[in-house]
Amino acid sequence: PHGGVPPFDRVSVEHLAPALRAGMEAQLAEVVLITSNPEPPTFENTVAAYERSGKALERAQRIFATLCSSMSNDALRALEEEIVPHLSAHGDRLIQNEALFARIEAVYRECEASGLSPEQTRLVWLTCKHFERSGAKLGATEKAELSRINQKLASLYTRFSQNVLKAESQ
């Protein structure tokens, strides 16, 4: 009734890259809808909308991560090395989206006066702080450098994880 367990026996490595890419594109389109909203930023049209974005990518990533960590093979490892830096760059595109961060910051500044519940206030705070701590306030040059570093770290972590799995299987 809640979606159950993904049919891992029917998932093919060839399905994963298109699903992940489509998920990234869908989330970027969802963020465009948020940032192009002509209404003033509110919890619902900005923070909650951002929180709801990326569900297709999230599902694909969960399947991908499960397969990579438990049922890895040569094709999956090659895909992992290829796609993980793209996933990292995607995350940076979201965090470094100035229009999105400006809307989130506007909701954050109005938190006290907006009558949000404690849970909503906490989500606004967490979202704003996550963006800040992940580089949203950096200048363009620093953002580009951070993204380069994040992609390199993603590649290195992938290789490290693959080496650990390889060592454990011997």
Backbone as a printed PyTorch tensor [residue, N CA C, xyz], in Angstrom:
tensor([[[  0.8080,  -1.2290,   0.0000],
         [  0.0000,   0.0000,   0.0000],
         [  0.8450,   1.2860,   0.0000]],

        [[  2.1080,   1.1940,   0.3730],
         [  2.9650,   2.3770,   0.4250],
         [  4.0640,   2.3200,  -0.6260]],

        [[  3.8610,   1.5410,  -1.6450],
         [  4.8430,   1.4500,  -2.7130],
         [  5.7120,   0.2250,  -2.6340]],

        [[  5.7950,  -0.3850,  -1.4700],
         [  6.5480,  -1.6210,  -1.3240],
         [  8.0220,  -1.4850,  -1.5930]],

        [[  8.6360,  -2.6090,  -1.7960],
         [ 10.0670,  -2.6810,  -2.0780],
         [ 10.2500,  -2.6090,  -3.5900]],

        [[ 11.2230,  -1.8470,  -4.0540],
         [ 11.4630,  -1.8000,  -5.5000],
         [ 11.7620,  -3.1960,  -6.0410]],

        [[ 11.3460,  -3.4680,  -7.2560],
         [ 11.6000,  -4.7850,  -7.8640],
         [ 13.0510,  -4.8940,  -8.3380]],

        [[ 13.9420,  -5.1110,  -7.3980],
         [ 15.3660,  -5.1180,  -7.7310],
         [ 15.7050,  -6.1690,  -8.7900]],

        [[ 14.9500,  -7.2380,  -8.8510],
         [ 15.2290,  -8.2770,  -9.8450],
         [ 14.9310,  -7.8030, -11.2670]],

        [[ 14.1680,  -6.7310, -11.4110],
         [ 13.8370,  -6.2090, -12.7390],
         [ 14.6110,  -4.9380, -13.0810]],

        [[ 15.4370,  -4.4600, -12.1530],
         [ 16.2200,  -3.2480, -12.4060],
         [ 17.4710,  -3.6310, -13.1670]],

        [[ 17.7020,  -2.9080, -14.2390],
         [ 18.8880,  -3.1360, -15.0580],
         [ 19.7820,  -1.9110, -14.9570]],

        [[ 21.0730,  -2.1220, -15.0390],
         [ 22.0200,  -1.0070, -14.9800],
         [ 21.6900,   0.0100, -16.0680]],

        [[ 21.2190,  -0.4700, -17.2040],
         [ 20.8840,   0.4330, -18.3140],
         [ 19.7310,   1.3700, -17.9640]],

        [[ 18.9150,   1.0000, -16.9900],
         [ 17.7880,   1.8520, -16.5760],
         [ 18.2300,   2.9720, -15.6440]],

        [[ 19.3080,   2.7630, -14.9440],
         [ 19.6810,   3.6680, -13.8540],
         [ 20.1200,   5.0510, -14.3250]],

        [[ 21.0290,   5.1200, -15.2740],
         [ 21.5210,   6.4370, -15.7210],
         [ 20.3810,   7.2900, -16.2740]],

        [[ 19.5240,   6.7510, -17.1510],
         [ 18.4090,   7.5820, -17.6280],
         [ 17.4590,   8.0080, -16.5000]],

        [[ 17.2290,   7.1300, -15.5420],
         [ 16.3430,   7.4730, -14.4250],
         [ 16.9620,   8.5720, -13.5660]],

        [[ 18.2480,   8.4790, -13.2970],
         [ 18.9260,   9.5000, -12.5010],
         [ 18.9700,  10.8320, -13.2430]],

        [[ 19.2800,  10.7950, -14.5210],
         [ 19.3230,  12.0320, -15.3170],
         [ 17.9350,  12.6710, -15.4070]],

        [[ 16.9270,  11.8440, -15.6410],
         [ 15.5500,  12.3710, -15.7060],
         [ 15.1480,  12.9600, -14.3600]],

        [[ 15.5510,  12.3240, -13.2710],
         [ 15.2520,  12.8500, -11.9400],
         [ 15.9040,  14.1910, -11.6900]],

        [[ 17.1560,  14.3370, -12.1420],
         [ 17.8460,  15.6200, -11.9770],
         [ 17.1480,  16.7070, -12.7980]],

        [[ 16.8060,  16.3790, -14.0410],
         [ 16.1150,  17.3530, -14.8980],
         [ 14.7650,  17.7420, -14.3150]],

        [[ 14.0390,  16.7620, -13.7930],
         [ 12.7260,  17.0490, -13.2030],
         [ 12.8700,  17.9670, -11.9990]],

        [[ 13.8730,  17.7210, -11.1580],
         [ 14.0400,  18.5690,  -9.9870],
         [ 14.4380,  19.9840, -10.3910]],

        [[ 15.2840,  20.1200, -11.3760],
         [ 15.6440,  21.4590, -11.8430],
         [ 14.4170,  22.1930, -12.3680]],

        [[ 13.5410,  21.4820, -13.0780],
         [ 12.3010,  22.0940, -13.5760],
         [ 11.3990,  22.4990, -12.4110]],

        [[ 11.3550,  21.6730, -11.3710],
         [ 10.5560,  22.0110, -10.1890],
         [ 11.1010,  23.2560,  -9.4960]],

        [[ 12.4060,  23.3950,  -9.4630],
         [ 13.0250,  24.5710,  -8.8440],
         [ 12.7520,  25.8190,  -9.6880]],

        [[ 12.7330,  25.6760, -11.0040],
         [ 12.3880,  26.8160, -11.8630],
         [ 10.9790,  27.3050, -11.5410]],

        [[ 10.0560,  26.3940, -11.3090],
         [  8.6990,  26.7910, -10.9350],
         [  8.6960,  27.5690,  -9.6120]],

        [[  9.5190,  27.1430,  -8.6720],
         [  9.6080,  27.8400,  -7.3880],
         [ 10.1880,  29.2340,  -7.5830]],

        [[ 11.2990,  29.3170,  -8.2990],
         [ 12.0020,  30.6010,  -8.4310],
         [ 11.2820,  31.5720,  -9.3610]],

        [[ 10.4590,  31.0660, -10.2520],
         [  9.7350,  31.9630, -11.1650],
         [  8.3480,  32.3280, -10.6420]],

        [[  8.0030,  31.8560,  -9.4680],
         [  6.7150,  32.1800,  -8.8790],
         [  6.6710,  33.6890,  -8.5950]],

        [[  5.6990,  34.3970,  -9.1790],
         [  5.6490,  35.8490,  -8.9830],
         [  5.1480,  36.2670,  -7.5950]],

        [[  4.5860,  35.3390,  -6.8490],
         [  4.0910,  35.6650,  -5.5160],
         [  5.2570,  35.7940,  -4.5430]],

        [[  5.0890,  36.5910,  -3.4920],
         [  6.1560,  36.6930,  -2.4840],
         [  6.4600,  35.3260,  -1.8810]],

        [[  7.7080,  35.0950,  -1.4990],
         [  8.0840,  33.8040,  -0.9220],
         [  7.3380,  33.5310,   0.3890]],

        [[  6.8040,  32.3300,   0.4920],
         [  6.1550,  31.8770,   1.7240],
         [  6.6970,  30.4930,   2.0480]],

        [[  6.3440,  30.0240,   3.2290],
         [  6.7480,  28.6710,   3.5920],
         [  6.2480,  27.6840,   2.5370]],

        [[  4.9820,  27.7820,   2.1860],
         [  4.3730,  26.7980,   1.2790],
         [  4.9340,  26.8790,  -0.1410]],

        [[  5.0440,  28.0900,  -0.7000],
         [  5.4480,  28.1860,  -2.1090],
         [  6.9640,  28.1660,  -2.3150]],

        [[  7.7140,  28.1330,  -1.2210],
         [  9.1720,  28.1020,  -1.3630],
         [  9.7830,  26.9170,  -0.6130]],

        [[  9.7460,  26.9310,   0.7080],
         [ 10.4280,  25.8980,   1.4870],
         [  9.7240,  24.5480,   1.3330]],

        [[  8.4160,  24.5150,   1.4860],
         [  7.6950,  23.2450,   1.3380],
         [  7.7770,  22.7550,  -0.1060]],

        [[  7.6850,  23.6770,  -1.0640],
         [  7.7940,  23.2890,  -2.4720],
         [  9.1780,  22.7130,  -2.7650]],

        [[ 10.2160,  23.3350,  -2.2170],
         [ 11.5770,  22.8000,  -2.3980],
         [ 11.7020,  21.4250,  -1.7360]],

        [[ 11.1270,  21.2870,  -0.5640],
         [ 11.1730,  20.0090,   0.1580],
         [ 10.4940,  18.8990,  -0.6520]],

        [[  9.4450,  19.2400,  -1.3770],
         [  8.7230,  18.2510,  -2.2050],
         [  9.4310,  17.9720,  -3.5270]],

        [[ 10.3370,  18.8380,  -3.9320],
         [ 10.9980,  18.6610,  -5.2250],
         [ 11.9450,  17.4640,  -5.1970]],

        [[ 12.1840,  16.9200,  -6.3540],
         [ 13.1900,  15.8720,  -6.4820],
         [ 12.7790,  14.4750,  -6.0570]],

        [[ 11.4890,  14.2070,  -5.9530],
         [ 11.0490,  12.8810,  -5.4940],
         [ 11.4600,  11.7770,  -6.4780]],

        [[ 11.3870,  12.0570,  -7.7760],
         [ 11.7940,  11.0480,  -8.7630],
         [ 13.2890,  10.7550,  -8.6340]],

        [[ 14.0730,  11.8000,  -8.4550],
         [ 15.5160,  11.6130,  -8.2730],
         [ 15.7980,  10.8520,  -6.9910]],

        [[ 15.0900,  11.1970,  -5.9460],
         [ 15.2780,  10.5250,  -4.6540],
         [ 15.0080,   9.0220,  -4.7720]],

        [[ 13.9350,   8.6520,  -5.4610],
         [ 13.6240,   7.2250,  -5.6500],
         [ 14.7230,   6.5250,  -6.4420]],

        [[ 15.1440,   7.1550,  -7.5340],
         [ 16.1970,   6.5550,  -8.3680],
         [ 17.5060,   6.4340,  -7.5890]],

        [[ 17.8240,   7.4520,  -6.7980],
         [ 19.0610,   7.4040,  -6.0160],
         [ 19.0170,   6.3050,  -4.9570]],

        [[ 17.8760,   6.0910,  -4.3490],
         [ 17.7770,   5.0290,  -3.3410],
         [ 18.0240,   3.6620,  -3.9650]],

        [[ 17.4360,   3.4210,  -5.1000],
         [ 17.6540,   2.1380,  -5.7850],
         [ 19.1180,   2.0210,  -6.1950]],

        [[ 19.6490,   3.0840,  -6.7810],
         [ 21.0330,   3.1160,  -7.2210],
         [ 21.9880,   2.8480,  -6.0470]],

        [[ 21.7880,   3.5430,  -4.9370],
         [ 22.6670,   3.3840,  -3.7670],
         [ 22.5650,   1.9770,  -3.1890]],

        [[ 21.3700,   1.4380,  -3.1560],
         [ 21.1890,   0.0800,  -2.6330],
         [ 21.9450,  -0.9210,  -3.4990]],

        [[ 21.8100,  -0.7970,  -4.7960],
         [ 22.5080,  -1.7170,  -5.6990],
         [ 24.0240,  -1.5400,  -5.6010]],

        [[ 24.4750,  -0.2940,  -5.5410],
         [ 25.9230,  -0.0480,  -5.4660],
         [ 26.5330,  -0.6050,  -4.1890]],

        [[ 25.7890,  -0.5610,  -3.1020],
         [ 26.3620,  -0.9930,  -1.8270],
         [ 26.1590,  -2.4700,  -1.5370]],

        [[ 25.2650,  -3.1260,  -2.2910],
         [ 24.9840,  -4.5120,  -1.9320],
         [ 25.0440,  -5.5050,  -3.0850]],

        [[ 24.8620,  -5.0460,  -4.2980],
         [ 24.8030,  -5.9820,  -5.4240],
         [ 25.6850,  -5.5050,  -6.5650]],

        [[ 26.8070,  -4.9140,  -6.2250],
         [ 27.6530,  -4.2680,  -7.2110],
         [ 28.2530,  -5.2610,  -8.2050]],

        [[ 28.4400,  -4.7820,  -9.4270],
         [ 29.1390,  -5.5420, -10.4650],
         [ 29.9330,  -4.5440, -11.3080]],

        [[ 30.6600,  -5.0270, -12.2920],
         [ 31.5270,  -4.1400, -13.0760],
         [ 30.7400,  -3.0190, -13.7570]],

        [[ 29.5920,  -3.3510, -14.3490],
         [ 28.7910,  -2.3400, -15.0460],
         [ 28.2680,  -1.2880, -14.0690]],

        [[ 27.8340,  -1.7250, -12.9210],
         [ 27.3220,  -0.7960, -11.9210],
         [ 28.4340,   0.0920, -11.3700]],

        [[ 29.6070,  -0.4850, -11.1500],
         [ 30.7390,   0.3080, -10.6710],
         [ 31.1560,   1.3590, -11.7070]],

        [[ 31.1330,   0.9960, -12.9700],
         [ 31.4800,   1.9570, -14.0280],
         [ 30.4500,   3.0910, -14.0700]],

        [[ 29.1820,   2.7320, -13.9510],
         [ 28.1380,   3.7550, -13.9260],
         [ 28.3030,   4.6560, -12.7110]],

        [[ 28.6100,   4.0550, -11.5830],
         [ 28.7910,   4.8280, -10.3530],
         [ 29.9030,   5.8540, -10.5290]],

        [[ 31.0230,   5.4440, -11.1030],
         [ 32.1360,   6.3680, -11.3210],
         [ 31.7450,   7.4980, -12.2680]],

        [[ 30.8940,   7.1820, -13.2360],
         [ 30.4640,   8.1950, -14.2070],
         [ 29.4320,   9.1500, -13.6160]],

        [[ 28.4280,   8.6300, -12.9220],
         [ 27.2550,   9.4340, -12.5620],
         [ 27.3970,  10.1870, -11.2470]],

        [[ 28.1750,   9.6710, -10.3040],
         [ 28.2600,  10.3150,  -8.9850],
         [ 28.7620,  11.7690,  -9.0790]],

        [[ 29.7660,  12.0860,  -9.8830],
         [ 30.1400,  13.5040, -10.0030],
         [ 29.0030,  14.3680, -10.5670]],

        [[ 28.1910,  13.8080, -11.4510],
         [ 27.0450,  14.5510, -11.9960],
         [ 25.9960,  14.8060, -10.9040]],

        [[ 25.8010,  13.8240, -10.0450],
         [ 24.8730,  14.0060,  -8.9250],
         [ 25.3970,  15.0900,  -7.9800]],

        [[ 26.6910,  15.1120,  -7.7630],
         [ 27.2950,  16.1440,  -6.9290],
         [ 27.1020,  17.5250,  -7.5610]],

        [[ 27.3480,  17.6220,  -8.8460],
         [ 27.1760,  18.9010,  -9.5540],
         [ 25.7120,  19.3450,  -9.5000]],

        [[ 24.8020,  18.4020,  -9.5930],
         [ 23.3710,  18.7140,  -9.5010],
         [ 23.0580,  19.3340,  -8.1320]],

        [[ 23.5600,  18.7190,  -7.0870],
         [ 23.3440,  19.2660,  -5.7500],
         [ 23.8980,  20.6770,  -5.6240]],

        [[ 25.0530,  20.9130,  -6.2080],
         [ 25.6350,  22.2490,  -6.1770],
         [ 24.7800,  23.2460,  -6.9640]],

        [[ 24.2220,  22.8180,  -8.1010],
         [ 23.3500,  23.7150,  -8.8720],
         [ 22.1540,  24.1630,  -8.0360]],

        [[ 21.6230,  23.2640,  -7.2370],
         [ 20.4960,  23.6280,  -6.3770],
         [ 20.9330,  24.6150,  -5.3050]],

        [[ 21.9860,  24.2660,  -4.5890],
         [ 22.4740,  25.1020,  -3.4920],
         [ 22.9300,  26.4660,  -3.9920]],

        [[ 23.5270,  26.4970,  -5.1700],
         [ 24.0850,  27.7400,  -5.6910],
         [ 23.0850,  28.5450,  -6.5240]],

        [[ 21.8390,  28.1030,  -6.5530],
         [ 20.8010,  28.8280,  -7.2750],
         [ 20.4390,  30.0750,  -6.4600]],

        [[ 20.8860,  31.2250,  -6.9360],
         [ 20.7270,  32.4620,  -6.1750],
         [ 19.2660,  32.8460,  -5.9810]],

        [[ 18.4380,  32.6260,  -6.9880],
         [ 17.0210,  32.9740,  -6.8640],
         [ 16.3380,  32.0940,  -5.8280]],

        [[ 16.6880,  30.8180,  -5.8120],
         [ 16.1060,  29.9060,  -4.8310],
         [ 16.5500,  30.2890,  -3.4230]],

        [[ 17.8370,  30.5340,  -3.2530],
         [ 18.3320,  30.8970,  -1.9290],
         [ 17.7350,  32.2170,  -1.4570]],

        [[ 17.5560,  33.1700,  -2.3510],
         [ 16.9580,  34.4560,  -1.9740],
         [ 15.5410,  34.2470,  -1.4410]],

        [[ 14.7840,  33.3600,  -2.0660],
         [ 13.4240,  33.0830,  -1.5910],
         [ 13.4610,  32.3830,  -0.2260]],

        [[ 14.3630,  31.4260,  -0.0760],
         [ 14.4810,  30.7190,   1.2040],
         [ 14.8780,  31.6930,   2.3040]],

        [[ 15.8380,  32.5540,   2.0130],
         [ 16.2750,  33.5620,   2.9890],
         [ 15.1360,  34.5140,   3.3670]],

        [[ 14.3170,  34.8730,   2.3900],
         [ 13.1910,  35.7700,   2.6650],
         [ 12.2010,  35.1020,   3.6210]],

        [[ 11.9380,  33.8250,   3.4240],
         [ 11.0490,  33.0960,   4.3320],
         [ 11.6860,  33.0270,   5.7140]],

        [[ 12.9850,  32.7810,   5.7580],
         [ 13.7140,  32.7070,   7.0280],
         [ 13.6140,  34.0200,   7.8050]],

        [[ 13.8060,  35.1370,   7.1060],
         [ 13.7520,  36.4510,   7.7600],
         [ 12.3680,  36.7480,   8.3410]],

        [[ 11.3270,  36.1950,   7.7390],
         [  9.9530,  36.4640,   8.1740],
         [  9.3960,  35.3760,   9.0890]],

        [[ 10.2320,  34.4380,   9.4720],
         [  9.7770,  33.2910,  10.2790],
         [  9.0220,  33.7030,  11.5340]],

        [[  9.5890,  34.5960,  12.2890],
         [  9.0000,  34.9970,  13.5710],
         [  7.6010,  35.5620,  13.3850]],

        [[  7.4140,  36.3800,  12.3620],
         [  6.1490,  37.0910,  12.1710],
         [  5.1270,  36.3030,  11.3470]],

        [[  5.5300,  35.1710,  10.7860],
         [  4.6430,  34.4910,   9.8340],
         [  3.6920,  33.4820,  10.4520]],

        [[  3.8280,  33.2160,  11.7430],
         [  2.9030,  32.3000,  12.3960],
         [  3.1070,  30.8370,  12.0320]],

        [[  4.3120,  30.4940,  11.6790],
         [  4.5990,  29.0970,  11.3430],
         [  4.5970,  28.2370,  12.5940]],

        [[  4.3130,  26.9630,  12.4110],
         [  4.3930,  26.0220,  13.5230],
         [  5.8580,  25.8290,  13.8970]],

        [[  6.1240,  25.2870,  15.0790],
         [  7.5290,  25.0120,  15.4420],
         [  8.2190,  24.0890,  14.4320]],

        [[  7.4940,  23.1200,  13.9040],
         [  8.0860,  22.1950,  12.9220],
         [  8.4260,  22.9320,  11.6250]],

        [[  7.5340,  23.8010,  11.1740],
         [  7.7930,  24.5700,   9.9640],
         [  8.9710,  25.5270,  10.1700]],

        [[  8.9940,  26.1750,  11.3260],
         [ 10.0940,  27.0820,  11.6410],
         [ 11.4220,  26.3390,  11.6290]],

        [[ 11.4290,  25.1620,  12.2020],
         [ 12.6560,  24.3480,  12.2320],
         [ 13.0870,  23.9710,  10.8190]],

        [[ 12.1310,  23.5870,   9.9620],
         [ 12.4700,  23.2250,   8.5890],
         [ 13.0380,  24.4270,   7.8350]],

        [[ 12.4500,  25.5950,   8.0250],
         [ 12.9680,  26.8030,   7.3810],
         [ 14.4000,  27.0540,   7.8400]],

        [[ 14.6260,  26.9800,   9.1400],
         [ 15.9630,  27.2130,   9.6990],
         [ 16.9590,  26.1990,   9.1340]],

        [[ 16.5830,  24.9150,   9.1610],
         [ 17.4850,  23.8710,   8.6590],
         [ 17.7990,  24.0720,   7.1790]],

        [[ 16.7890,  24.3960,   6.3990],
         [ 16.9880,  24.5890,   4.9600],
         [ 17.9150,  25.7680,   4.7010]],

        [[ 17.6520,  26.8850,   5.3550],
         [ 18.4800,  28.0760,   5.1610],
         [ 19.9210,  27.8060,   5.5950]],

        [[ 20.0940,  27.1870,   6.7410],
         [ 21.4480,  26.9060,   7.2360],
         [ 22.1650,  25.8990,   6.3370]],

        [[ 21.4430,  24.9160,   5.8200],
         [ 22.0580,  23.9490,   4.9000],
         [ 22.5910,  24.6760,   3.6650]],

        [[ 21.7940,  25.5670,   3.1100],
         [ 22.2390,  26.3240,   1.9420],
         [ 23.4680,  27.1690,   2.2900]],

        [[ 23.4070,  27.8880,   3.4130],
         [ 24.5360,  28.7290,   3.8110],
         [ 25.8020,  27.9130,   4.0090]],

        [[ 25.6820,  26.8200,   4.7450],
         [ 26.8540,  25.9940,   5.0570],
         [ 27.3940,  25.2510,   3.8470]],

        [[ 26.5620,  25.1330,   2.8210],
         [ 26.9840,  24.4440,   1.6030],
         [ 27.4740,  25.4060,   0.5340]],

        [[ 27.5740,  26.6940,   0.8700],
         [ 28.2070,  27.6410,  -0.0360],
         [ 27.2980,  28.5950,  -0.7740]],

        [[ 26.0410,  28.6950,  -0.4100],
         [ 25.1110,  29.5630,  -1.1420],
         [ 25.5120,  31.0340,  -1.1140]],

        [[ 26.2360,  31.4550,  -0.0940],
         [ 26.6140,  32.8640,   0.0250],
         [ 27.9920,  33.1720,  -0.5830]],

        [[ 28.6290,  32.1910,  -1.1550],
         [ 29.9330,  32.4160,  -1.7760],
         [ 29.7780,  33.2140,  -3.0620]],

        [[ 30.8750,  33.8300,  -3.4860],
         [ 30.8930,  34.5090,  -4.7820],
         [ 30.9740,  33.4930,  -5.9090]],

        [[ 30.8050,  33.9610,  -7.1270],
         [ 30.7610,  33.0720,  -8.2960],
         [ 32.0280,  32.2320,  -8.4370]],

        [[ 33.1920,  32.8380,  -8.2580],
         [ 34.4530,  32.1100,  -8.3920],
         [ 34.5700,  31.0320,  -7.3240]],

        [[ 34.2180,  31.3960,  -6.0960],
         [ 34.3000,  30.4400,  -4.9870],
         [ 33.2950,  29.3060,  -5.1670]],

        [[ 32.1100,  29.6190,  -5.6810],
         [ 31.0980,  28.5760,  -5.9380],
         [ 31.6130,  27.5770,  -6.9780]],

        [[ 32.2310,  28.0910,  -8.0280],
         [ 32.7700,  27.2090,  -9.0690],
         [ 33.8580,  26.3040,  -8.5040]],

        [[ 34.7220,  26.8740,  -7.6850],
         [ 35.7970,  26.0840,  -7.0710],
         [ 35.2280,  25.0460,  -6.1160]],

        [[ 34.2420,  25.4340,  -5.3220],
         [ 33.6120,  24.4910,  -4.4010],
         [ 32.9630,  23.3480,  -5.1640]],

        [[ 32.2860,  23.6500,  -6.2480],
         [ 31.6570,  22.6000,  -7.0520],
         [ 32.7010,  21.6490,  -7.6280]],

        [[ 33.8200,  22.2040,  -8.1010],
         [ 34.9120,  21.3630,  -8.6190],
         [ 35.4170,  20.4350,  -7.5240]],

        [[ 35.6210,  20.9780,  -6.3290],
         [ 36.1070,  20.1760,  -5.2020],
         [ 35.0770,  19.1110,  -4.8200]],

        [[ 33.8130,  19.4980,  -4.7690],
         [ 32.7620,  18.5300,  -4.4140],
         [ 32.7050,  17.3710,  -5.3970]],

        [[ 32.8410,  17.6730,  -6.6840],
         [ 32.8230,  16.6050,  -7.6840],
         [ 34.0370,  15.6890,  -7.5490]],

        [[ 35.1900,  16.2770,  -7.2720],
         [ 36.4070,  15.4780,  -7.0670],
         [ 36.2490,  14.5900,  -5.8350]],

        [[ 35.7220,  15.1580,  -4.7460],
         [ 35.4890,  14.3650,  -3.5380],
         [ 34.4920,  13.2410,  -3.7990]],

        [[ 33.4520,  13.5170,  -4.5690],
         [ 32.4650,  12.4850,  -4.8980],
         [ 33.1310,  11.3380,  -5.6520]],

        [[ 34.0140,  11.6740,  -6.5840],
         [ 34.7370,  10.6340,  -7.3390],
         [ 35.6560,   9.8340,  -6.4220]],

        [[ 36.3630,  10.5270,  -5.5620],
         [ 37.2830,   9.8370,  -4.6550],
         [ 36.5200,   8.9480,  -3.6650]],

        [[ 35.4260,   9.4380,  -3.1410],
         [ 34.6340,   8.6410,  -2.2070],
         [ 34.0710,   7.4030,  -2.9040]],

        [[ 33.6590,   7.5640,  -4.1530],
         [ 33.1520,   6.4230,  -4.9170],
         [ 34.2330,   5.3640,  -5.0770]],

        [[ 35.4150,   5.7910,  -5.4720],
         [ 36.5170,   4.8230,  -5.6140],
         [ 36.8510,   4.1570,  -4.2910]],

        [[ 36.8680,   4.9300,  -3.2170],
         [ 37.1450,   4.3810,  -1.8980],
         [ 36.0930,   3.3290,  -1.5330]],

        [[ 34.8260,   3.6620,  -1.7150],
         [ 33.7410,   2.7220,  -1.3860],
         [ 33.8530,   1.4470,  -2.2140]],

        [[ 34.1730,   1.6190,  -3.4740],
         [ 34.3300,   0.4370,  -4.3370],
         [ 35.5080,  -0.4120,  -3.8740]],

        [[ 36.5930,   0.2190,  -3.4550],
         [ 37.7390,  -0.5380,  -2.9620],
         [ 37.3930,  -1.2920,  -1.6760]],

        [[ 36.6050,  -0.6690,  -0.7900],
         [ 36.1780,  -1.3290,   0.4330],
         [ 35.3180,  -2.5510,   0.1000]],

        [[ 34.3540,  -2.3750,  -0.8200],
         [ 33.5090,  -3.5180,  -1.2100],
         [ 34.3480,  -4.6410,  -1.8260]],

        [[ 35.3150,  -4.2590,  -2.6530],
         [ 36.1800,  -5.2500,  -3.2920],
         [ 36.9860,  -6.0010,  -2.2290]],

        [[ 37.5360,  -5.2890,  -1.2690],
         [ 38.3200,  -5.9180,  -0.2080],
         [ 37.4580,  -6.8340,   0.6550]],

        [[ 36.2200,  -6.4230,   0.9130],
         [ 35.3220,  -7.2420,   1.7310],
         [ 34.8930,  -8.5270,   1.0200]],

        [[ 34.9020,  -8.5000,  -0.3230],
         [ 34.4520,  -9.6800,  -1.0580],
         [ 35.5720, -10.6960,  -1.2830]],

        [[ 36.7840, -10.3490,  -0.8960],
         [ 37.9080, -11.2770,  -1.1090],
         [ 38.1280, -12.1660,   0.0930]]])
